[in-house]
Amino acid sequence: MSQELENFILNYNSKVDLDQIRFNCFEDEQGGYYDLNDVFRTDVSNKIRDLKYEVSVELLRDLFVAHCETSVKAFGCYRYLGEIGQALIVKSKTTFVLEYLHYSRCSFDSAKASGMVNWDEELVM
């Protein structure tokens, strides 16, 4: 893991760092768009896949929201969005359930990806 990504993940503070991962749409002259934070957000998301229960709930929430918001414009979503959503709910219990439900329905793609989770029996009971 690069030192920059490791420091970002381990020291994440939403008030300071959110601008680096939030959906930041830039529309070009031809009517297309690109997300200025897409590459970095995807790199962070890929790096936390093995650490998802060790990173802050704040980072999981902000990544989940950013990927869901991106899916509206991108007509697709981050491949492992369901894993991030699952980790968010497992770590936060009921704290972010309403946010999870709201953002997972941003688009057809985010809804489908968010549905691809394996809920632990303890959470469902």
N, C-alpha and C positions, 0 to 999 in steps of 0.2 A: 504494500500500500504506500503510495507516495506520501511524503511528510505533510504536504499541504492538505490532502484529503483526510489523512489521519487526524491532524489538528482540528480541521473543520468538524469532523464527525464527533470527536471526543469532547470538544469544547463548544459545541453548538449552543447558541443563544438566539432565540427567535427574534428578539428585539434588535439585535446587532446583525445577524447573519441571514435573515429571511430574504433579503433582496438578492442574494446570490443563487437562490433556488426557486423562487416564486416564478410563476408564468409571466414572462416579460415579452409580450408580443410587439414585434416591429413590422409594420406593413411597408412593403416596397412599392415602387411606382407602378408596377404591373398588376397590383391588386393581390399579390401573394403576401405571405408573411413568413417570418421566422422568429423563433423564440431565442432570445439572446442568452438565456440560462439553460437551454436544453442539454447541452453537452455536459456541463458541470453537474447539473441535477441528476442526469443519468449515471455519470461516474460515481457520484455519492451513493445513489440508489443501488448500483451494482456492488459497491464495496460493502454496504451494510447487509447484504443478503445473508452472509454467514454470521453476522453480529446482531441481527435484528432485535434480539431480546436484551442486548447489552447497551444499546444506544438509547438516548433520551426519548421519552414519549413525545416531547416537543418536536424533535427532528422527524420522528415517524409521522406525526400529525401534519407537519408542514410539507413533507414530501408527498404524502397522500393527497392533500388538498391541491398542491401544485400539479401533480400528474393528472388529477381529475379535471382541473380547469384547463389544462393543456389539451385534453382529449376532445374538448368542444371544437376547437379550431383544427386540430390535427386529423380528425376523422380516424382515430386510432388511439391507443394508449400504451403506456409503459407495460411491457410484457409481464412483469412481476408485481403489478399493482395489487393483486389479491394478497400476495405475501406481506406487502407493507401494511395493508389494511388489517390483515389478521394479526400481525405483530402489534399494531396500534391497539386493537381491542383486547388482546391478551394482556398487554402491559398496563393499559389504563383501566381495565375492567369496564365500568359503565361511564366513566368520565367523558369520553368522546364518542359515545354511541350515536348521539343525534347528529354530530358533525359527520361521522362516518356515513350514516344513512343519507344525509343531504348531499354530500359531495360524490358519493358513489353513484348517484343518479344524475350527474351532470350531463352524461351522454350515454348513448347505447353501449359504446365500447367500455366506458368506465363501469357501467352497471354489470355487464357480462364479466369483466375481469374481477370485479369485487365479489361476484358470486362464486368465483373459483377458489374457495377456501375450504379448509378442513377444520371445522370448529371442534374444539376440545369438548368432551362430554361435560366437564365441569362448568364450562361457560353456558352450555345449553340448558342444563338442569336448573 
